[in-house]
Amino acid sequence: MPSAAEIRQLAEKPLDPSVPQTYEIRDRQTREQCMPADERPAQATNAPKNEDYEPNPSKSISLSPDRQHILDSILRLYSGSGTNDGEATGVKDMRVYAHKAVYDDIASYCDTRFKIAGQWWGIPVVCKASETLAVEVVSSTPLPESGATEPAAIVFKMKRAWTPRLLKKTFDVNHFVTLSLERAAEEDGDGPAERVKYHKDQWNEKEYDHGGLGKVMKTINGDTATIGTRPPKDL
């Protein structure tokens, strides 16, 4: 996990519409970025530039029990469930991810469930507290029919209070999170019928690097965090 200072510095970078928001779906990024927020496709995998990231829980839509379980697991991970304490739920929470899932945020890019765990296990190390202040589920789209190209997804806004151990100051951050889903495969192991294939997290209406040095640094962080945070290797 990056330091709080590094996170704040990255979050202040200006938006650059020429930078793709995911590596796979460049053309969709171009279409969605110029759309008004109320015209955003239900299956959107990234937030338009004019999207309001402030969550409004009163507007949150309900989820099926299975998808609520996925969301609850992700929220617990944000709140620091990723520890090797015998009573922690982190290992079980991680099972909502596919074995070859991708995690993509302002400071890291991970391409396996184990590497993603390296990020979550880092939260209790660098943060004294991580508290969910508000959540608004924006959309929940079903698994596509055979041959369809649009992914299933849970999209939500979240306000979170981060308190780094060293800074002893709390930062409120608005997140726009997309959890793209797919049917569970045999290699995914025990867990729900749907798994998170791509977890995208944008902070405070800022975009982040997907090319050049920015991409290199994100990938290095994703590849090496497990060395220090030590999540269970069987994830």
TALIN-V944749 format. One record per pair of residues at least 24 apart in sequence whose ideal C-beta (glycine too) atoms are under 6 Angstrom apart, sorted by the first residue. I is the first residue (numbers start at 1). GAP is how many residues later the second one is. Records with the same first field share a line. If there is no record, write none. Layout:
BEGIN
I=GAP ; GAP
END
This chain:
BEGIN
1=121 ; 125
2=105
4=160 ; 163
10=96 ; 97
11=192 ; 193 ; 195
13=193
15=34 ; 192
19=188 ; 191
20=190
21=25
42=97 ; 99
43=98 ; 107 ; 110
45=133
47=129 ; 155
53=104 ; 121 ; 123 ; 152
54=120
55=79 ; 80 ; 81 ; 102 ; 103 ; 104
56=80
57=77 ; 79
59=77
60=76 ; 77
61=76
63=77
66=126
67=73 ; 87
70=26
75=57
77=43
79=51
80=43 ; 44 ; 50
82=38 ; 39
83=41
94=141
95=96
96=100
97=99
98=90 ; 97 ; 99
99=88 ; 89
101=95 ; 96
102=96
103=96
104=96
105=96
106=97 ; 102
107=114
108=110 ; 113 ; 114
109=109 ; 110 ; 113
110=112
113=122
114=121
115=107
117=114 ; 118
118=107 ; 108 ; 111 ; 113
119=106
121=108 ; 110
122=103 ; 107
127=36 ; 37
128=35 ; 37
129=34
130=32
131=30
132=28
133=26 ; 28
134=25
151=29
152=29
153=25 ; 27
154=25
173=30 ; 31
174=30
175=26 ; 28
176=26
177=24
END
